Amino acid sequence: MAVRAHTSGRSTEGVANVAAQLIGWPDLALKRTRRGLGFRASGREIVRMPGDHTAELLLTTDVIDRWARVLTDCRRVTPGSTAGWVTMTIDGRADAELFLSLVSVAIKVNQTAR
């Protein structure tokens, strides 16, 4: 499943702003790749930021299955490119706050998944 916002205009609340906030999180390590920025937690990649307004997040299939209805109802969720991943278009403050909240969940579930 993936997270995708449906808004018409772009704002400055994109991936760069979110990445700047995530850099200060002690549980995350920044990794630059050919495809953009990434963040690792407990040695595992959990965030990918391939575009200015697109980010991917490893929530795990268990969390996605458990939250499927809520994620789908918020109209921001679509399947990710790989099982356990979601994709989110970050267009505004609410999207950024949602993504940051989901990163917190991803950190927690990926620590216990190992």
Wavefront OBJ file of the C-alpha trace (Angstrom):
o trace
v 0.000 0.000 0.000
v 1.178 3.543 -0.475
v 0.326 6.957 0.760
v -0.613 9.504 -1.878
v -2.040 12.979 -1.295
v -4.547 14.374 -3.792
v -4.123 18.139 -3.909
v -3.903 20.492 -6.839
v -1.138 22.867 -5.751
v 2.386 22.242 -4.567
v 3.724 23.870 -1.441
v 7.100 24.229 0.174
v 6.169 21.453 2.597
v 7.766 18.780 0.421
v 10.304 16.046 0.885
v 13.230 18.432 1.514
v 11.478 19.911 4.545
v 10.632 16.456 5.900
v 14.187 15.206 5.257
v 15.612 18.198 7.131
v 13.504 17.232 10.133
v 14.400 13.527 9.921
v 18.131 14.302 9.886
v 17.846 15.319 13.537
v 16.159 12.086 14.646
v 18.612 9.981 16.691
v 17.194 6.637 15.489
v 17.756 7.457 11.808
v 20.883 7.533 9.664
v 20.886 9.469 6.373
v 22.026 7.681 3.248
v 22.366 9.381 -0.137
v 21.744 7.160 -3.150
v 21.558 7.565 -6.924
v 17.784 7.729 -6.562
v 17.724 10.377 -3.837
v 17.823 10.365 -0.063
v 17.211 7.430 2.211
v 17.115 6.839 5.932
v 18.036 3.718 7.859
v 16.932 2.594 11.304
v 18.578 -0.312 13.084
v 20.606 -0.961 9.911
v 17.513 -1.302 7.729
v 16.365 1.153 5.058
v 12.932 2.439 6.073
v 12.584 5.748 4.166
v 13.261 6.496 0.500
v 12.864 9.978 -0.946
v 13.222 9.731 -4.718
v 11.503 12.998 -5.640
v 10.678 16.513 -4.493
v 7.213 15.485 -3.323
v 7.395 11.681 -3.176
v 8.567 9.505 -0.298
v 8.387 5.794 0.381
v 8.174 4.176 3.790
v 8.665 0.621 5.064
v 5.677 0.058 7.335
v 5.781 -3.777 7.017
v 2.975 -5.912 5.647
v 1.636 -6.590 9.154
v 1.079 -2.877 9.868
v -0.333 -2.230 6.409
v -2.756 -5.139 6.769
v -3.785 -4.035 10.271
v -4.293 -0.389 9.194
v -5.550 -1.042 5.657
v -8.995 0.428 6.196
v -7.714 3.572 7.909
v -4.953 4.144 5.346
v -7.329 3.581 2.444
v -10.047 5.778 3.957
v -7.653 8.706 4.286
v -7.232 8.597 0.483
v -3.483 8.744 0.770
v -2.618 5.069 0.526
v -1.671 3.042 -2.539
v 0.508 -0.068 -2.837
v 4.221 0.519 -2.714
v 6.702 -0.876 -5.215
v 7.678 -3.678 -2.821
v 5.710 -5.606 -0.193
v 5.627 -3.751 3.111
v 6.291 -0.344 1.540
v 3.936 2.621 1.084
v 4.382 5.709 -1.076
v 3.265 9.186 -0.086
v 3.120 12.422 -2.021
v 3.922 15.229 0.410
v 2.216 18.434 -0.709
v 1.540 20.337 2.483
v 1.931 20.544 6.221
v -0.739 17.916 6.950
v 0.960 15.461 4.573
v 4.348 16.168 6.170
v 2.962 15.647 9.677
v 1.262 12.402 8.636
v 4.463 11.141 7.034
v 6.546 12.010 10.119
v 4.039 10.156 12.297
v 4.239 7.133 10.026
v 8.054 7.261 10.171
v 7.778 6.936 13.965
v 5.642 3.832 13.480
v 8.082 2.437 10.910
v 11.025 2.896 13.280
v 9.198 1.006 16.019
v 7.900 -1.893 13.911
v 11.195 -2.375 12.107
v 13.086 -2.569 15.415
v 10.806 -5.347 16.624
v 10.744 -7.124 13.234
v 14.435 -8.030 13.470
l 1 2 3 4 5 6 7 8 9 10 11 12 13 14 15 16 17 18 19 20 21 22 23 24 25 26 27 28 29 30 31 32 33 34 35 36 37 38 39 40 41 42 43 44 45 46 47 48 49 50 51 52 53 54 55 56 57 58 59 60 61 62 63 64 65 66 67 68 69 70 71 72 73 74 75 76 77 78 79 80 81 82 83 84 85 86 87 88 89 90 91 92 93 94 95 96 97 98 99 100 101 102 103 104 105 106 107 108 109 110 111 112 113 114
